[in-house]
């Protein structure tokens, strides 16, 4: 039997834990847990440069308040689509993947926040009361001139608009 890859070991371990497990993401400000079906959880790489990259990326320092062990996970929300290998059965994390999507990164903008910043610039400016009143008066004057012109035409059959 061939040796299992790290991803296969992760999958096996996660499948043993079941859906009601206490998995949760160790990234600050992330509340993902094992009860959410659309999120996968990924163990830290073994010691080395990639592991250090993950630690630096998530902005956590190992110590008394943060201990990396077999149950320390980063959820899939912190990886971009290109970080995964997609198969018909499941997605697996690529060997060189490093989490890059966080609430503190410039590229991460919650949808509501994005909507708030874009919408005000696209809203049409409201006319002031004076501008509205001026438009209304101008329209009335134009209508009055049209009426006077029509009356003139009715009184004088030779009246020709083209002369004006």
Secondary structure, DSSP 8 states (H G I E B T S, - for coil): -----HHHHHHHHHHHH-TTS--BB-STT---BTT-TT--EEE--STTHHHHHHHHHHT---BTTB---TT-EEEGGGS-GGGEEE-SS-EEE-TT------TTSTT---HHHHHHHHHHHHS-----HHHHHHHHHHHHHHHHHHHHHHHHHHH-TT--GGG-
